[in-house]
Amino acid sequence: MNDPTAAKVAVTDDRLVVDLADGRTLSVPLTWYPRLLHGSDAERGNRQLLGDGYAIEWPDLDEHVGIEGLLAGRQSGESLISLKRWLAARAE
């Protein structure tokens, strides 16, 4: 069995939606990934699939989401302190 890979990604106002190459669709709350939640539409739209789709990267937000972690239900592991520092730097 092949590892799951992303084929298509969409970010709405409140969800991250990933269509997998095997036909499944994953949809998780955007609150799981605070950098995506706080990103602009342009920043959310600037994304790329890494490798053969094993992960998604948003370079403007310094966010990376692995497909295996998404399937396992793992949310962002960023600490609140780190997120606050990132938000403060964006406000400057």
N, C-alpha and C positions, 0 to 999 in steps of 0.2 A: 504494500500500500504506500502511495506517495504521501509526502508531508502536505498538509493543507497550504494552499497559496491563495492570495488575493488576486482577483481579476478586475474588480472595479471598486472604487471607494467614493462615498458621498458623505458630506458633513452638512447636516441641517442645523437649525437653530438649537436643537436639543438632543440630537442623536448622531452617532457615528454608525454608518451603515456600510458593511463590507460584503460584496458578493464574492464568494469563493469560486475557484476554478471548477470545483466538483458540483456546482449548482446550488449549494447552500447559501443562505444569506444570514449574516450576523448583524444585529442591531443592538447597540448598547447606549446607555445614557451618556451624554457628553460630559456630565459631571464626573465621570470616571477619569477623564483626561482634562484637568483644569486649564492647561495651556491651550488646548483646542477651544475650550469653552470661552476663554478670554481673547482668543484670536479674532482678527478681522476676517471678513469674507475673503479678501485677497490672500491673507496669510493661510487660511484654511484651504484655499484653492491651489496654493503652491505646494503640491505634494508629489511624491514619486514612490513607486514600488521599488523595493530593493531586491536584488537578485532576481529570482523567478517569481517574486511576489511573496516571499517569506515574511516581509515586514513592510510597513509604510513609514515614510519619513516626511516630516514637515520642517524643512530647514529654517524657515523664518521664525518658527516657534521653538526650535531645538527639541522637537518631540519625535519619538520613535515608538511605534506600536508593532510588536511582533504578533503574527497570526496565531501561533501556538498559545501565547499568553492570552490573547483575546478569546480563543476557544475555551481556555481553562477558566475564564472569568476573572483574570487578574487585572485590577485597576492600576492606574499610575502609582508608582512607588515613591513619587516625589514627596518630600517632607513639606509640612506647612511653612517652615522657616525658609526653605529653598523657594517655594512658590511666592511667598511674600517678597523675597529679595528680587525675584524675576519680575514681578508686577511693579515694584518700585523702580527698577531700571527702565521699564517700558514707559513709565510716567515722566521720566526726565526729559 
